[in-house]
Amino acid sequence: MNLKKNLKLFLFLSLFFNFLKAAELKNAEVSFTAVGSPSFLRITGEASKLDYVVATEKGGEKFDVFEFPLKELSTGIDLRDEHMKQKYLDVKEYPTARLKFRQQDKSILSFEDKKTLEGTLSLHGQTKAVLIEAQKKGKRIQAHYEIKLSDFGIKIPEWAGITVADKVNVETSFEL
């Protein structure tokens, strides 16, 4: 009898905490801009889904984690989207991009005004340190950072003599 009660309690608590674990952020926007060569070419992509979770690792260390499903990216051109997702990002094998920030004594989301955030970006099977410039206005947070595709083992896209630059600008904004 006692074992049955404990099992029910364990199952209830497991479901409850898993339910609270992740949240989709409101009014999220994720976008990128890649400049081509020749430099007049600009490729932009965007999506509106961004998940957030506070993760606790061994030893009790807490992290703010943002996860973005790469399949949601759209440049507005179906064939380019297909190439980007299949040939370059390989979303079947690497479906998400993940930003992770170590919490000091509180969440990184609790800052006011402007802040430079140090974290890691996991993309295409690689994890690299990133510096993100963030600004908070009311409940809205906007962030900007730059990545190099080659740092993450992503081939530089090219087509018909047009090559995309290695550096890509990423913008993210969401409401708390």
Secondary structure, 3 states (H helix, E strand, C coil): CHHHHHHHHHHHHHHHHHHHHEEECEEEEEEEEEEEECCCCEEEEEECCCEEEEEECHHHCEEEEEEEEHHHCECCCHHHHHHHHHHHCCCCCCCEEEEEEECCCCCHHHCCCEEEEEEEEEECCEEEEEEEEEEEECCEEEEEEEEEHHHHCCCCCEECCEEEEEEEEEEEEEEC
